Each structure stands twice: as C-alpha cells, then as structure tokens.
C-alpha cells in the first residue's frame, strides 16, 4: 500500500493514516531497501570554546547484526556555507559507530568536539556505510 499525499489531505489526516498502519507492515515493506532507519543526525550548540558535537540515532531493521556504521559529511552555517574546524583544519569528517547493533535495536551515539567553529548550525551527510558482522556492506 502506498500513501500519496495531495493538497486536499490535511496534515492530521495524513499522520493519523500513518499511525493506523501496522509498524510491522511498514518495516516489512522498507527493510529490503533501507537497512537502517535514521532517527536523527544533529549538531550540538557550540560549547564555550566553539566545540560542536555530532549526535546520531537510529534503528537496525535488517536481520543482520551491524558491526560498524560510518557517517561521512560536513557542517554548514546558518547561510548554508561549509564550515571548517579551526583547530584540525578539516570540514569533511567520518564518524564511526561501533556495534553490534541487533535486529530492531536502537542505537544512540554522540561524538564530542568533532569541529571547533562557533558558526556551525547543521550537518550535511554525504554518505553512510554500514558494515555487518558477516562482512557484507550497505552504502
């Protein structure tokens, strides 16, 4: 079943229709296409010295155990310009989340002081690579 949203469909109607669907049904329909449902990838507010953290949360929806998740991307400021770490002199970064993350297990991870730049407002992911305990990969 596909839900198509049109202009006559009110937001509350759309959300109630989604809520009416079985969560298992939704997961079964997408688990062959998406191995991991990402809840959030957020930057923190800068700390007192301009350090910005990167937080990640999500849930494994494959029957395989996740060994590692590699999140690659860069930060931007409020006007959409790429930001750079004033100490490490980089913008792009890769953060590595260590499992194991079992089927239907939720994972929350925070990487502290990934960048030092007090103008960072948002993280732009460029790729996410998932390595499973059986050695296979999803990108």
C-alpha positions in Angstrom: 0.0 0.0 0.0 1.3 3.4 -0.9 0.1 6.6 0.7 0.1 9.5 -1.7 -0.3 12.9 -0.2 -2.2 15.6 -2.1 -3.1 19.2 -1.3 -6.6 18.3 0.0 -5.1 15.9 2.6 -4.8 17.6 5.9 -1.6 17.0 7.9 -3.5 15.5 10.8 -5.3 13.1 8.4 -2.0 12.1 6.9 -0.5 11.4 10.3 -3.5 9.5 11.6 -3.4 7.4 8.4 0.3 6.6 9.0 -0.5 5.8 12.7 -3.2 3.4 11.6 -0.8 1.3 9.6 0.9 -1.5 11.4 4.5 -0.7 12.3 5.5 -4.2 11.3 3.9 -3.7 7.9 5.9 -0.5 7.3 9.1 -2.2 8.4 8.5 -5.2 6.2 7.9 -3.0 3.2 11.1 -1.0 3.6 13.6 -3.3 5.2 14.7 -4.7 1.8 15.5 -1.1 0.6 16.7 0.6 3.8 18.9 -1.4 6.3 18.8 1.2 9.0 16.2 3.8 9.9 18.0 7.0 10.9 16.1 9.0 13.6 18.5 11.9 13.8 21.8 13.3 12.8 22.3 16.5 14.7 24.9 19.0 15.7 25.0 20.5 19.2 25.3 24.1 20.0 28.9 25.2 20.3 30.4 24.8 23.7 32.4 27.6 25.5 35.4 27.1 23.2 33.4 26.5 20.0 33.5 22.7 20.0 30.5 21.2 18.2 29.3 17.6 18.8 27.6 15.3 16.3 24.8 13.0 17.5 23.3 10.1 15.7 20.3 7.8 16.5 18.6 5.1 14.5 17.3 1.5 14.5 18.6 -1.6 12.7 15.8 -3.1 10.5 17.7 -5.9 8.9 18.0 -9.4 10.1 21.8 -8.9 10.1 23.8 -7.6 13.0 25.5 -4.3 12.3 29.2 -4.2 13.1 30.0 -0.6 12.2 28.3 2.5 10.8 30.4 5.1 9.1 28.8 8.6 8.7 30.6 10.9 6.3 29.6 14.6 5.9 30.4 18.2 6.6 28.9 21.1 8.7 27.3 24.2 7.4 26.5 27.6 9.0 23.2 29.4 9.1 23.5 30.7 5.5 24.4 27.3 4.1 28.2 27.8 3.7 30.5 24.9 4.5 32.3 25.3 7.9 35.8 24.2 8.8 37.3 23.1 12.1 39.7 25.9 13.2 41.9 23.5 15.1 42.1 20.4 12.9 41.7 22.3 9.6 39.1 20.0 8.1 35.5 20.2 7.1 34.5 16.7 5.9 34.6 14.1 8.6 33.8 10.4 9.1 32.4 9.3 12.4 32.4 5.5 13.2 29.6 3.9 15.3 30.6 0.6 16.8 28.0 -2.2 17.2 27.0 -4.8 17.4 23.5 -3.5 16.7 21.0 -6.3 16.6 17.7 -6.5 14.6 15.2 -3.9 15.9 17.8 -2.5 18.3 18.0 1.3 18.7 21.4 3.0 18.8 22.2 6.5 20.0 25.8 7.9 19.8 27.4 11.3 20.4 30.8 12.3 19.1 32.2 15.2 21.1 34.1 18.2 19.7 34.1 16.9 16.1 34.7 20.5 14.9 35.7 23.8 16.5 33.7 26.5 14.8 31.0 28.5 16.7 29.1 29.2 13.4 28.1 25.6 12.8 24.3 25.1 12.6 23.7 21.8 10.7 25.4 18.6 9.5 25.1 17.5 5.8 25.7 13.8 5.5 27.3 12.8 2.2 27.4 9.0 2.7 26.5 6.4 5.3 28.2 3.0 5.1 27.0 0.1 7.1 29.3 -2.9 7.7 27.7 -6.1 9.0 29.2 -8.8 11.2 29.1 -11.2 8.2 31.4 -8.9 6.3 28.8 -7.5 3.9 28.3 -3.8 3.3 25.5 -1.4 2.5 26.2 2.2 1.3 
